[in-house]
Amino acid sequence: MTYQVRLVQFEGPLDLLLHLIRRDKINIYDIPISHITREYLAYIEIMQELELEVAGEFFVMAATLMRIKSQMLLPRHEGFEEEEADPREELVRNLLEYRKFKEAAHHLASKEEDRRKVFPRVAATPHAEEPADDGLEVSLYDLLEALQSVFKNINQHAVYHVVPDSVTVEQKIEAIRATLARRSEVLFTELFIGEFAKIEIIVTFLAILEMIKLGELVARQMSRAADIWLYKPGVDSYIDANGSPNG
């Protein structure tokens, strides 16, 4: 595959680590380094398999995690009065500082949004009241996690299906557009129902990423680890208490 997706707001390695810590409900002050390293490397592997443009800082963090892991495997020296420093200390400090600035940026963005509502632009016709949206924002890592589930399901069923070489991201984008023309929303997993080869799954996923980047798709989920809803922006829909958008 030669097609690459470059996301403008591609998140960095600290974002990925915070995502894993939040997902697995890990105490940030006591990170199980072996577990977090294994999960981090799994994400790097799938991003490389999808030919996403992975920045060098991701590999630097991978090396840092491996170094910390090796340090924690070393035997502790006995007889020293001073307590040995925890190899995770610097990583935890960087994560806490990054999370603080990220939350501050999110707070300022919310204030900016509130400010826009106080001084609305003059419009020829009044805008309809926006529907309530109780869904959660979906990050690139949430989408990758959903894709991992699709791969696991395919491997369990061991389905073999010959796919023509002509399958392209553009064709998959048109297929998704056609689906959303018939329906107001679709589940992420619904796009992978049937007999699919691995290459076709990857091309479909890249099509979803490209449509999100172009502003043609909005992704929401009712709760963490739940299936992801995809729908066109501007559609009068919301996620109800059962986790399903309604038009």
Sequence and secondary structure as in RCSB ss.txt:
>XXXX:A:sequence
MTYQVRLVQFEGPLDLLLHLIRRDKINIYDIPISHITREYLAYIEIMQELELEVAGEFFVMAATLMRIKSQMLLP
RHEGFEEEEADPREELVRNLLEYRKFKEAAHHLASKEEDRRKVFPRVAATPHAEEPADDGLEVSLYDLLEALQSV
FKNINQHAVYHVVPDSVTVEQKIEAIRATLARRSEVLFTELFIGEFAKIEIIVTFLAILEMIKLGELVARQMSRA
ADIWLYKPGVDSYIDANGSPNG
>XXXX:A:secstr
       TT   HHHHHHHHHHHTT  TTS  HHHHHHHHHHHHHHHHHTT    HHHHHHHHHHHHHHHHHHS 
  SS SS    TTHHHHHHHHHHHHHHHHHHHHHHHHHHHHHHS    SS          EE  HHHHHHHHHHH
HHHHHHHT      TT  HHHHHHHHHHHHHH SEEEGGGGG S   HHHHHHHHHHHHHHHHTTS EEEESSTT
S  EEE TT S EE TTS EE 
